[in-house]
């Protein structure tokens, strides 16, 4: 039997055997408590994509799966936007025409194919602009309003991106079944138009922006396969009827952007420059770094925010000399404004903090994105935190320091079913570290409680305060079920500047683990109710790696749950579908410097593990493949360490099956309850 088939057979056995064991071992009380928690979340209204008309008079948003439209000054008069009154459709992803007279949106009706629709807002039924045969995303009107551009995967057989379940390996690996995401357009004057592909088949496009004259596009792209090569993507410009030109390649530039990533291209209103977010990013869509300015004709990129002690995430031009941006700042979300001088700056551009929001925000399209009218006098977003359920808020861009204002009150009666949240700060080895602490729901300082340290993925990401959480490895769920929960934003995270984000390069599992342990000490000093002998560790993705590696380095954790983790960076390099992300972090490929990969591998120190560890993963995970979890579980079992492995069928890195997500939470709760029991 060849090596691949051997691995697949072993994994299949691991799933069926481990699943049978776990099902029989699950506590009925765990299931009931989880179901009660999940049921409590269904009472709040969901809000996702938010878009405001360019004239600032109307707002559209998705609420509980429906697309709503209302005058901005009277949101109570909202009406549902439907693609068809004769068939069942799912509408979403709204976008406005430049003249505010039309609303575009995506809809999937009975046939199942998502199409682009146009509502003239004249009382007539919206019409389908497109006739597509594939996956569509991120539609946007041209500035002249004559066409719509969008990301398009012709004849797609799976969702693009590394989070989705990978195809089962078959055929010529790395060559067969590669799907390419293009920019395509359709005119607004036609109905059921076939899409026109703008970009070549040699480029997989991730993000784009129109030029102000509607004649060209700027986009981030790389050679296929798309899920792997985003980390080496370049910035291109291309006339609609011309050929692409690479104007910025981080692998080829000198200075601090060399070898890093770029995202969110935004063309300046005068057409002279393109702004991007540039920095060390471990996942597409989890954007963060500095704001860089690139001449539209090509040239040397200019960093507008060097040394900033926060992480810009999203940006938008208000004028040729003014940029608004959102940033993560040690647990808070902020809106800032950069006023560019008339000549190119030679130092960092001072930023004015316009407003801040104590939680998570976004427009539903871009990470921490906002919606704004053409004059950028205000910005709208969906916001929430641990104390407040989602609402639509506004920032007043003309009144620096003004508090955000809630425009909706859909969830004003909702109260959290988890405990109080605290933004906790501590210092370690010269670093200022921030994290979130959730107290148990019915916290009594006279009692003793266990605590779970929940490590975020990434590592270039951050734990942020937000409502809900749901199933899976959920901080709010653990808090609601009588645990303290610490979510550390240790070195490597967003929120404290690019130097902090890059502080764990070639050092995975060491400095960041010491930051976590210092955070545990900070909690113990402040909350004597935490039992130091009942502290658990968990996380997903990089958090799963942190869990696997952490239990090889310390015995402070009584129990652990590793979700979609990485046990052996050396074998991982040849198994995953996203190996390009590793080069900026490790400095070389595994074939050129195996030692730096071994240094941070749990398998190098596997004989030191004493902590009982549950391991869960999806069988079609391309980011953190299931063999990594199998390798870790197998080693613990061989050494007599209490462990279980559960492999979930047809799941990628991000689980989509609600039953599987619930099952992960039930198993994790049951594991922690048994290893470090709570008094109920």
Protein Blocks (a to p, Z undefined) as FASTA:
>chain_A
ZZklmmmmmmmmmmmmmmmmmmmmpcfklmmmmmmmmmmmmmpccdfbdcddfklpaccd
deehiacdddfklmklpccddfbfkbccddehiaddfklpaccdddddfkopacddddeh
nopacddfbdcdbddehiacdfklpaccddddehiabdedjkbccdddehjehkgopacd
ddddddfkbghiacddfbdfkbccfbdcddfklpaccdddddddfklmmmmcccddddfk
lccddfbdfklpgcjknopacehiacdfklpaccddddddfbghiacdddddddfkbpad
ddfkghiabdcfbdcdfbfkbccddddeehiacdddddddfbdcfbdcddddfbdceddd
dehlaghiacddfkopaccdddddfkbccddddddfklghiacddfbfflmmpccfbdcd
ddddddeehiacdddddddfklcfkbccdddddddehjbccddddehjinajdfklmmmn
opacdddddehiahiajklmmmmgoighilmmmmmmmmmmmmmmmmmmbcfklccdddeh
jlmmmmmmmmmmbckbfbdcdehiafblklmmmmmcclmmmmmmnopafklommlmmmmg
mklmmmmpcbdcdddddfkbfklgfklmmmmmmmmmmnopacdddddehiafbdfblklm
mmmmmmmmmmmmmmmccdZZ
